[in-house]
Amino acid sequence: RYRKLLKNIEDKIVFSRDGDAVWQCSNCGHIVIGKEAPEVYMAWKLPDVKDKDMDALKVLDYILQNDKCGLLDVDIEQKQTLLSVSSMLWDGVDYSTYYLIGSPKEKQSLEEVRTILLAEIDKLKKGDFSEELIPAIIRNKKRSELEQLQYNSTRVNKFIDAHIYDIPYEEHRPRKRALRSARKRRMETDPFHK
């Protein structure tokens, strides 16, 4: 049995098949026919990339998931509550989008996945996270950006982003100062409250 699972992992077909497979919700019985197991995708429409609140929204994204101590990392990944979870803030010229994605474990319904994900959003709304998380996120982001600046591709992409988003390149520094001023009580006025 384990050799078959190992072979499926090596062939990258644990949750996908060459041909169509039947995936049935263990809760409601809903049947999905396809090559991959179903996932829950949720999305929120947010302001465009130039909006004054985008810096705070980026911090919120890192509060939820930062691969170490975000709410999704601690409550879902480390506890293995779901098979997988991810989040992403997608900047846009007209509007931005925040995505929250969860994959169910065996015998877990998509509704359970949705409930688990929304519980983390509720924690964010209530400010149910350490006050120290925000400054730590900002320090880590600053360090990461400084490390990335040693690569030409990073510097070129910053120029490309400035052009695409119609933000003068010089304004990137003031935006970083705005990011440093983010505080927990300001996070509590985020668009997830609406």
DRENMARTOR-400450 format. One record per atom (N, C-alpha, C, O, CB): z, y negated, x negated. Coordinates in pm, whole numbers, plus 50000, padded with zeros to 5 digits. Last residue first. Glycine has a CB too. Example, Ala and Ser with C-alpha at 12.3 -4.5 7.8 and 13.67 -1.06 7.14 Angstrom:
BEGIN
507085022548715 507145010648633 507874999748710 508044988648659 505725006048592 507805056948681 507805045048770 507805033048680 508465033248576 509055044748869 
//
This chain:
BEGIN
505854556551610 505124552451731 504714564251815 504094562451920 503914544351694 506884566251381 507824563051488 507114560151619 507704561351727 508674551051448 504904568051201 505264580551265 506254578151379 506434586851464 505864590251163 504624543051081 503834545751200 504154559051267 503714561351379 502384545351166 508004531250986 506684536950960 505944540351089 506554540651196 506824549450875 510474520850955 509564513551045 508134518951032 507174511951064 509584498251015 511864534450766 512184537650904 511334529751004 511444531851125 513644534950929 511224523150529 510534535550564 510744538750712 509894545150775 511034547150476 513064503150515 511674499350545 510884511650586 509964510650668 511014492550424 515304517550443 515284511450577 513884506750614 513534506550732 516254499550583 514574525950177 514714535550286 514634528950423 513964534150512 516024542950273 512084504850022 513464509350044 513514518250166 512604518150249 514424497350059 509884491949779 510074500349898 511524505149904 512114508949802 509104512549896 509304478549551 510264472249641 510524480449768 511294476349854 509764458449680 507344492849422 508694493349367 509724487649464 510894491449459 508754485749235 505114484849569 505574498649580 507014499849530 507804507249588 504654508049502 504754459249479 505144461149619 505684475249640 506604477249719 503944458549713 503914464949223 505194457949240 505674459649383 506874461249406 505054442949205 501464476449286 502494484949225 503854478349236 504864485149256 502154487849078 500124454349377 500404465149472 501464474449416 502284479849492 499114473049506 499794439549141 500724434749244 501074445549347 502194445849398 500134422649316 497874458049015 499214455748960 500174450149066 501274455449081 499134446148841 495524456049169 496214468949160 497644467149109 498544474149155 495444478549069 494194432349155 495234433549257 495984446849252 496974448649323 494634431849393 492124434648975 493344427848930 494494429649029 495664428448991 493074413148909 490044445149128 490754453849035 492084447848990 493054455048971 489884456748913 489904436649471 489734432549332 490614441049240 491784443649270 490064417649315 488694459149696 489954453649649 489734449449504 489394457949420 491154464049662 486794474649828 486654460049823 487994453349792 488364443349854 486094454749956 486694501449812 487664495849906 487644480649910 488394474449985 489044500649872 484714503949613 484524510049746 485434503649850 485004500849962 484784525249740 485934489949395 484644485849451 484464491149594 484114483649684 483484490849361 488274504249354 488354489749378 487054484749441 487074476249530 488644482049246 487154529549300 487984527349420 488064512549455 487944508849571 489394533049399 485914523549054 485114528049169 485874525649298 485324520449395 484734543049155 488144517448896 487114507248920 486264510849041 485934502249122 486214505748795 489404542248907 490104530448958 489114519048985 489224512049085 491184525848857 487504558448780 487764560448923 488534548748983 488324545549100 488544573248945 487754548948517 486494546848590 486724548348740 486204540448819 485404556948542 490334558148459 490044543748458 488774540648535 488714530848608 489934538548315 489914585948481 490894579148566 490594564248575 490594558448683 492314581348514 488024590548279 487674593448418 488624586548515 488194581748620 487674608448443 489404584948042 488354575848088 488044577948235 487814568348308 487084577648004 492884589048025 491584595348045 490584585148100 490894577548192 491704607248142 495214575448022 494664578847891 493274585047903 492564586347803 495604588347818 496094573248281 495274562348228 494714565148088 493834557848041 496084549648224 497854594048329 496454595848368 495544585048310 494354587448291 496344595748519 500264582848245 499714594448173 498234596148203 497444599248114 500464607248212 500554563048440 500424559248299 499834570648216 499004568348128 501784555048242 500824579248666 499664570248655 499454565648511 498324564548466 499844558048747 503254592248606 502024599948623 500784591148608 499804595148543 502014606748761 505024570248607 504834578248486 503514586148492 502764586548394 506004587948468 504764562348878 504424553048770 504144560648640 503154557948572 505564542848749 505704585149006 504334580649031 503884571348919 502744572248872 504224573649168 508354585848914 507434596848883 505984592848900 505134596548820 507744608848970 509334561649026 509334563748881 508344574748841 507594573048745 510744567448831 508984567449300 508284556049241 508234557449088 507204554649027 508984542749280 510714589249330 509284590749359 508494579649289 507464582249227 509024590449512 513154576849272 512684587949188 511174590049206 510454592249109 513444600949221 513434558249480 513244553449343 512724564449249 511954561649157 514554548049289 513534578549697 512504568149689 512354562649546 511234562449495 512834556749785 515814594949657 514474600749653 513394590049632 512444592349558 514204608449781 518224583249701 517754583749563 516324589049551 515704587749446 518664592449481 518784587949963 518394574249927 517794573949786 516954565549755 519614564649935 517664618950095 518504611750000 517914597949968 516704596549949 518664619749871 517024619850447 516704623750310 517524614850218 518024604350260 515154622550279 516484611450725 517324622750686 516874628350550 516424639750539 517284633750794 515294591650870 515794588350737 516714599050682 517614596250603 516524575050740 514114597951103 515544595251109 516114590950974 517274587050965 516284607651158 511494603351016 511754592251109 513224588151109 513534576251115 511324596151250 511964626550863 511454614450800 511754602250886 512204592050836 509944615650774 512704644151064 513664641050956 513254628050886 514094619750854 513744652650854 510294644751207 511494639251270 512544635651166 513214625351177 512074649151372 508714658151023 508354644351056 509554637551122 509824625751096 507114643851151 509984682851039 510024675450912 509664660850934 510244652050870 509074681850809 509324690151297 510734688451264 510894680651133 511824672751118 511444702151253 506584693851278 507064681951347 508554679451322 509004668051325 506814683251497 506584718851144 506014706951081 506534694151145 506884684651076 504474707351089 507784735451337 508384734151204 507894721351136 508674713951077 508064746451117 505924733151548 507324729051568 508014726651434 508744716851419 508084739651649 503634744651429 503614730851475 505034725351489 505314714151446 502864729651609 504564770851396 504164762951280 504204748151315 504754740051240 502744767051231 504894778251663 506064777851574 505764769451451 506614761751405 506494792151533 502224777451742 503174768151804 504444767051720 505014756151708 503514772651948 501184798751605 500744785451566 501674774751625 501874764251564 499294783051611 503754823351534 502734817251619 502344803551564 503094797451487 503244816051764 504124849651306 504524835951341 503394829851425 502224830951390 504804827351212 503354873951204 504154873951326 504664860151367 505544859051453 505324883151310 503074861650878 502804872550971 503814872151085 505004870051062 502854886250898 503164825750877 503434838750816 503074849250921 502814846151037 504944840050769 500654800150921 501744808750969 501914821150882 500974826250823 501484812951112 500214770150746 499694783550772 500844792650813 501884792850747 498954789250647 499694735350806 500604746750788 499924759750824 499154760450919 501854744950873 499294701750723 498634714650743 499644725750716 500344725650616 497394716050651 498724668850796 499804678350775 499244692050815 498784693750928 501114674650859 497264638250696 497114652050742 498344660150706 498924658550599 495854658450680 496554605650780 497554614250719 497414628050781 497444629450903 499004608450738 494004582450710 494464593850788 495524601450709 495394603350588 493294603150825 492864548550760 493304559650675 493824570650766 494074568350885 494394555050572 489944529350837 491294534050868 491614545350771 490714551050708 491414538851018 487864517850688 488084514050828 489494517650875 490144509850945 487054520750917 488334528750431 487984514650446 488254509950589 488824499250609 486504512350410 491114550750358 489804547650413 489594532750429 490554525050439 489634554550545 492944577350207 492664563050219 491264560950275 490334568450244 492794556050082 494794602450323 493404599750292 493134584950316 493094580450430 492454608650378 497424621150228 497114607750278 495714604550230 495464603950110 498164596950230 498514653350309 497574645050234 497384631750305 497214631250427 496214652350217 500224684450267 500054671650333 499144663150247 499024665450126 501424664550358 500884719050340 500374708250255 500264695550339 500214695850462 498994711950193 502084752150319 502144739050383 501564728950286 501734730150164 503614735250424 502134787350395 501804776050310 501894763250391 501784763350513 500394777650247 503784803650551 502994809550443 502584798750343 502674800750222 501734816650499 507054789350604 505654791550641 504954798150523 505454798250411 504944778150681 509464792150472 509484791650618 508084794150675 507944800250781 510024778050666 510354794050206 509254802450254 509264803650407 509104814550463 509334816550191 512004776550090 512634786050182 511624795950239 511994805150312 513334778750295 510134761549947 511184768749875 511874779249962 512274789749912 512214758949822 508444751750165 507934759350050 509034767849986 508884779949973 507334749949944 510394739650351 509374749450390 508914757950272 508974770250279 508174742250452 512344722850240 512624729650367 511614740650403 511944749850477 512654719550478 511224713849992 512564719749999 512744728250124 513234739450117 513634708749996 508594704950057 508844713549941 510164721149957 510214733349939 508874705249812 508954687950273 508164700150292 508414710050178 508454722150200 506654696750299 510534667850147 511044675350262 510284688450284 510894698750310 510964666750387 510334670749785 509974664949914 510514673450028 510914684950007 508454663449925 510734679949528 511914677549611 511584670449742 512474664549803 512924669449535 508094690749433 509404693649376 510504692349481 511134702249518 509694684149258 505714682749546 505704695149466 507044698249400 507124707449318 504644694349361 506014663649732 505744659049596 505794670649496 505894668349376 506744648349555 506064654350064 505664664849970 505324658749835 504464649949823 504454672650025 507594633750192 507314646450259 506954657350160 507464668550170 506194644650360 507624614350001 508904618850053 508704632350123 509554641150113 509514608350152 504904610049969 505634616649861 507024621149905 507564630749850 505744607449741 504404596850212 503674609150180 504424616950072 504564629150083 502224606050133 506004574250177 506334583950283 505664597350256 506264607950276 505904578550420 504514561649977 505864566449946 506294576850050 506874587050015 506874554649941 502274555350127 502124564350012 503484569949970 503584581549932 501464556949892 503384537450305 502874550150356 502674560250243 502874572250262 501554547950431 503924516050135 505054523150197 504604536750250 505354546450242 505664514750311 501274508850079 502164512949970 503354520850026 503744531149970 502664500649891 500284501350333 499774513450267 500664518050153 500814530150132 498374510950214 501024477850455 501944489250467 501464501750394 502174511850393 502154492450611 498944459750431 500174457250353 501134469150356 501984470250268 500874444850407 495694474550405 496854470550485 498104469450398 498304477250305 497074480550598 493554485050271 493994471650233 495254467150306 495824456750271 492884461750260 492994509550394 493564509650259 494074495950215 494954495250129 492534514550160 493924507150746 492984508450635 493694506450501 494854502250497 491834498250649 496564526050918 495804513950883 494854516450764 494974526350693 496764502350851 495994559451056 496814549150993 495954537050960 494734537650972 497504554550867 496264587151262 495394576051222 496284564651175 497214560551245 494444571551339 497334618751173 497724605851226 496754595451174 496464595051055 499194602351187 497004653751245 496564641651177 497064629351251 497194629251374 495024641451164 497384688251173 497784676551252 497364664251174 497364664351051 499324676451283 496464721251189 496124708351129 496594697551224 496244697651342 494584707151099 497394753451134 497674741951218 497354729551136 497894727451028 499174741951268 495024780451098 496034771351046 496274760451149 495464758451239 495614765250909 493904815051110 494024801451163 495154793651097 496114799451048 494244801851312 492234832750846 493374831450937 493484817050986 493174807850911 494704835750868 488634835750839 489924831750781 490994830750888 490704828351006 489784818450708 486414843650986 486564849150851 487924846050789 488344853050697 485474843850761 487144851151333 486554843651223 486834850251091 487414861051085 487074829551222 488564846751640 487664855451565 487004846951458 486384836751488 486594862251657 491684845951784 490724838151707 489874847951629 490414856551558 491424827651612 493494848352082 492704855351982 491724845651917 491024838151986 491954867352044 496804845552201 495504839052179 494774845852064 495374848651961 495664823852151 499354855152233 498264864652246 496884858752227 495884865852235 498324871052378 501594839952190 500894838152318 499744847952338 499204848952448 500364823952328 502724852151951 503524845852054 502804845652189 503334850452289 503894831752012 500914861551771 501944870951815 502804865251926 503554872751989 502824874951697 497514856051794 498804849551794 499844859251849 499684864651958 498764836451879 495254874551599 495904872851729 497274866451712 498074870651629 496024886251801 492144876151463 493484871051435 494124868051569 493604859851646 493454858151341 489664897251357 490364892651476 491784888751436 492534896951382 490374903451588 486964888151142 488194895551168 488834889451292 488584877951327 489174895051045 483654890551019 484604884851114 485794894051133 485644906251139 483924882151249 483484898950666 482964898050802 483994891750893 485084888150849 482554911950855 485254893550454 483804891750439 483134890250575 482324881250595 483194903750362 488224874350528 487464886850524 485984883650506 485514872650537 487694895150653 491434861450442 490024859450477 489314872750459 489764881350383 489364848350389 493914864650336 493814858350467 492374854250499 492144844750574 494724846250474 493234879850111 494474882750184 494394876950325 494754883650422 495704876950109 491104878349938 490794881350078 492064884750158 491984891750259 489794892850087 490854876549658 491054864549740 490674866849886 490014858549949 490244852949683 490924898049498 489624895149559 489654882749648 488644878849706 489154907049641 493654897849436 492684895749329 491304891949384 490604883749325 492564908349243 494634903749694 494994891249628 493974888049519 493484876749511 496414892049568 493524929249736 493184918349828 493494904749767 492734895249784 493934920049960 494844942949529 493374941749527 492924930449619 492024922849583 492704955149569 497474940749622 497104934749494 495594932849485 495124922449439 497594943449377 497214956149856 497554941949866 497174934749737 496604923849742 499064940249894 496664981049739 495684975149830 495934960049845 494994952149846 495734982149969 499004984749600 497754983749524 496664977549611 495834969749562 497314997749473 500824987249806 500894975449721 499644973649638 499244962349607 502114976249631 500005011949917 500005000050000 500004987449912 499264978049941 501225000150095 
//
